[in-house]
Amino acid sequence: MQHLIYYLLNKFFMNSIEKEIVKYLDNKYLIVFDVGCFRGTFTKRLINCGYKLGIKFNFFLFDPNPNVKSYLSTLLENEKIKYYDLALDNSNSQKKFYLNNFFEPSGSSLNTVCRDDKKWNITRKIIMQILQPFKKIENFSEINVQTQTLDNFCLRKGIKNIDVLKIDSESNELNILKGAKNLLSENKIYLIYTEISESKKEFNSKEKNVLHFLNAYNFELKKRYVIKSASFLSDIKATDNIFVNKSFSV
């Protein structure tokens, strides 16, 4: 069932986002950061969309979930794709990372919004009870992970600019952006594609904070997709958003 859901999303919806992103890309050699890379799906789709336009990429993939790398083996055969088991954040330290073992590895995060979703917790327990006789299913667990800011990572690696910054961090996106203040203030990031997710009660405030933060660095919201609405199953709402730095001519 899990694999079927991913297939349907990729087949009928998600490719449109990558097609939209490449419309704003006029360089032929691009540096892309895939933060919260999960199965590498975004990276694969962007490669396919860019290939038709003759665009070549250098990818930097980030995800501290120890189970992610097994999904990336084929991608990592490409020398232009590097993977780092770091949790990007607003500080260089160690923090607790919450692993979503129920729907592995989706929904894992430094943030507790998925873990604390009361409606989804009830739904999850019912499904776990039904499936438990057939397959052992665990709930959330915690691990300690190394966190690093985007500013610090790029400084240490000698990376001067990021053409596309994609963030899917299950409600930790604002902290990740705050960890890139130097890059943002120096106009070193061109396009940001980020999910904004939060509980229904807090979503409008969270979205407003992200918009305000990026507007201060001269970013303009180009596209917004509602990808999840709060329902009787879950209190979490999520949108996908494409921002472009107005300091660059498009």
URLINWO-V396745 format. One line per field, one symbol per residue. psi: psi as a letter, one per 20 degrees, with the letter a starting at -180 (. if undefined). Layout:
psi=???
This chain:
psi=gghgggggghgighhhghhggihjoiqioqpppnolhdjjgggghhggghhhjkpqqppopppioiihhhijgggiipijoqpplqopajrobqrppopniglpjqjqrhqjhghjogghgggghggghgihhhppprbqrqqpqpqqqhggghghikphrpgpoppnjljjhhhghhjkhggghjlipgppoqqoqrqghiggggggggggghhhkkqpogqppoipqqaihqjpqqqpppqpoiiqp.
